[in-house]
């Protein structure tokens, strides 16, 4: 699927997140999570900064709230996974979140960006 050029880098980062999610599901991926933790935090912050106000201003409050909620949940699950807890749950949540963004969030954001140069 071709993405708006403003979303390409975020979409590419999702490939790494999907690999990490699968590793977390398999277990023993705390080292991999620790290595990706800063990149994930940056990714979440960029999405929140770029999309939340845009979505809210254009009548997509539910999508903005879901994005924020899922990021908060993932932060909590990542913390647990780093302590050796809930690793599989963190992996599944990450996989589900990436799919949400690629299939639901990004298509809406792309439509909204069509009117923003």
C-alpha positions as CSV (number, residue, x, y, z in Angstrom):
1,X,0.0,0.0,0.0
2,X,1.4,3.4,-1.0
3,X,1.5,5.8,1.9
4,X,1.4,9.6,1.9
5,X,5.1,10.7,1.9
6,X,4.5,12.3,5.4
7,X,3.7,8.8,6.9
8,X,6.3,6.7,5.1
9,X,8.9,6.8,7.8
10,X,6.4,5.9,10.6
11,X,5.0,3.1,8.5
12,X,8.5,1.7,7.9
13,X,9.1,1.8,11.6
14,X,6.1,-0.5,12.0
15,X,8.0,-3.3,10.4
16,X,10.5,-3.3,13.3
17,X,7.6,-3.1,15.8
18,X,5.9,-6.1,14.2
19,X,9.1,-8.2,14.5
20,X,9.4,-7.1,18.1
21,X,5.8,-8.0,18.8
22,X,6.3,-11.5,17.4
23,X,9.5,-11.9,19.5
24,X,7.6,-10.8,22.6
25,X,4.9,-13.4,21.9
26,X,7.6,-16.1,21.6
27,X,9.1,-15.0,24.9
28,X,12.6,-14.0,26.0
29,X,12.6,-10.7,24.1
30,X,13.4,-8.3,27.0
31,X,16.8,-7.6,25.5
32,X,15.2,-6.8,22.1
33,X,12.6,-4.6,23.8
34,X,15.2,-2.7,25.8
35,X,17.1,-2.1,22.5
36,X,14.0,-0.7,20.8
37,X,12.6,1.2,23.8
38,X,13.9,4.6,22.9
39,X,12.9,4.3,19.3
40,X,9.4,3.2,20.3
41,X,9.1,6.2,22.7
42,X,10.1,8.5,19.9
43,X,7.7,6.9,17.5
44,X,4.8,7.2,20.0
45,X,5.6,10.9,20.7
46,X,5.8,11.8,17.0
47,X,2.5,10.2,16.3
48,X,0.9,11.9,19.3
49,X,2.3,15.3,18.4
50,X,1.4,15.0,14.7
51,X,-2.0,13.4,14.8
52,X,-3.9,13.9,18.0
53,X,-4.8,17.6,17.5
54,X,-5.4,17.0,13.8
55,X,-7.8,14.2,14.5
56,X,-9.6,16.0,17.3
57,X,-10.0,19.2,15.2
58,X,-11.5,17.2,12.3
59,X,-14.1,15.2,14.3
60,X,-12.1,12.0,14.9
61,X,-11.9,12.3,18.7
62,X,-12.5,8.5,19.1
63,X,-9.4,7.7,17.0
64,X,-7.3,10.2,18.9
65,X,-8.4,8.8,22.2
66,X,-7.7,5.2,21.0
67,X,-4.3,6.2,19.9
68,X,-3.4,7.8,23.2
69,X,-5.0,4.9,25.2
70,X,-3.1,2.2,23.3
71,X,0.2,4.1,23.6
72,X,-0.3,4.4,27.4
73,X,-1.2,0.7,27.6
74,X,1.8,-0.3,25.6
75,X,4.1,1.8,27.8
76,X,2.7,-0.1,30.8
77,X,3.0,-3.5,29.2
78,X,6.6,-2.7,28.0
79,X,7.5,-1.9,31.6
80,X,6.1,-5.2,32.8
81,X,7.8,-7.1,29.9
82,X,11.2,-5.6,30.9
83,X,10.6,-7.0,34.4
84,X,9.8,-10.4,32.9
85,X,6.1,-10.1,33.2
86,X,3.2,-10.0,30.6
87,X,5.6,-10.4,27.7
88,X,3.1,-12.2,25.5
89,X,0.4,-9.7,26.3
90,X,2.8,-6.9,25.4
91,X,3.6,-8.6,22.1
92,X,0.0,-9.1,21.1
93,X,-0.9,-5.6,22.1
94,X,1.9,-4.2,19.9
95,X,0.9,-6.3,16.9
96,X,-2.7,-5.3,17.4
97,X,-1.7,-1.6,17.7
98,X,0.4,-1.6,14.5
99,X,-2.5,-3.2,12.6
100,X,-4.9,-0.5,14.0
101,X,-2.6,2.2,12.9
102,X,-1.9,0.8,9.4
103,X,-5.5,-0.3,8.7
104,X,-7.6,2.4,10.5
105,X,-5.6,5.4,11.7
106,X,-3.3,6.1,8.8
107,X,-6.0,5.9,6.1
108,X,-8.0,8.6,8.1
109,X,-4.9,10.7,8.6
110,X,-4.0,10.5,5.0
111,X,-7.5,11.8,4.0
112,X,-7.1,14.6,6.4
113,X,-3.6,15.4,5.1
114,X,-4.9,15.7,1.6
115,X,-6.3,19.1,2.5
116,X,-3.1,20.2,4.3
117,X,-0.1,21.0,2.0
